[in-house]
Amino acid sequence: MKTQNKCRHALDLPAWLQNQLSPQDQARMEAHVRACADCAAQAKDFRALLEQLKSLPPAVATRDLAPEI
């Protein structure tokens, strides 16, 4: 992300992009992102990051860490 998003709705972007909001809140965020240039730019960055994360192989634990915790 290139600039800090000061919009009060910015913290909801990750949940919105992962469809974790209620249907009404999803619709509100969709409308907001269409109207807010800062949130639209940050949503684009988050989408790219989520796609990169999906392409990573699953992490495999090399040993059981439970006894050491």
C-alpha positions in Angstrom: 0.0 0.0 0.0 1.4 3.3 -1.0 -0.4 5.8 1.1 -2.3 5.5 4.4 -6.0 5.4 4.1 -7.6 7.7 6.6 -11.2 6.7 5.7 -13.2 5.4 8.7 -14.3 2.5 6.6 -10.8 1.3 5.7 -10.7 -1.2 8.6 -13.7 -3.0 7.1 -12.0 -3.6 3.8 -10.4 -7.0 4.6 -13.7 -8.4 5.9 -15.6 -7.1 2.9 -13.1 -8.6 0.4 -13.5 -12.0 2.1 -17.3 -11.8 2.3 -17.3 -11.8 6.1 -19.8 -9.0 6.6 -23.5 -9.3 6.8 -25.3 -9.0 3.4 -26.4 -5.4 4.2 -22.9 -4.4 5.3 -21.4 -6.1 2.2 -23.7 -4.0 0.0 -22.9 -0.8 1.9 -19.1 -1.4 1.6 -19.5 -2.1 -2.2 -21.3 1.2 -2.6 -18.7 3.0 -0.4 -15.7 1.6 -2.3 -17.2 2.7 -5.6 -17.5 6.3 -4.2 -14.2 6.5 -2.1 -11.0 6.6 -4.1 -8.8 5.8 -1.0 -10.8 2.7 -0.2 -10.9 1.7 -3.9 -7.2 1.9 -4.1 -6.6 0.0 -0.9 -9.1 -2.7 -1.9 -7.2 -3.1 -5.1 -4.0 -3.6 -3.1 -5.7 -6.0 -0.7 -7.1 -8.1 -3.6 -3.6 -8.4 -5.1 -2.2 -9.4 -1.7 -4.9 -12.0 -1.2 -4.2 -13.5 -4.6 -0.5 -13.8 -3.8 -1.3 -15.5 -0.5 -3.6 -18.0 -2.2 -0.7 -19.0 -4.5 1.6 -19.9 -1.6 2.0 -23.6 -0.7 0.5 -24.7 2.6 2.8 -24.4 5.6 4.0 -27.7 7.0 5.1 -28.0 10.6 8.5 -29.7 10.8 8.1 -30.9 14.4 5.5 -30.8 17.2 6.0 -27.6 19.1 3.4 -28.3 21.7 5.9 -29.7 24.3 7.9 -26.5 24.0 5.1 -24.1 24.6 
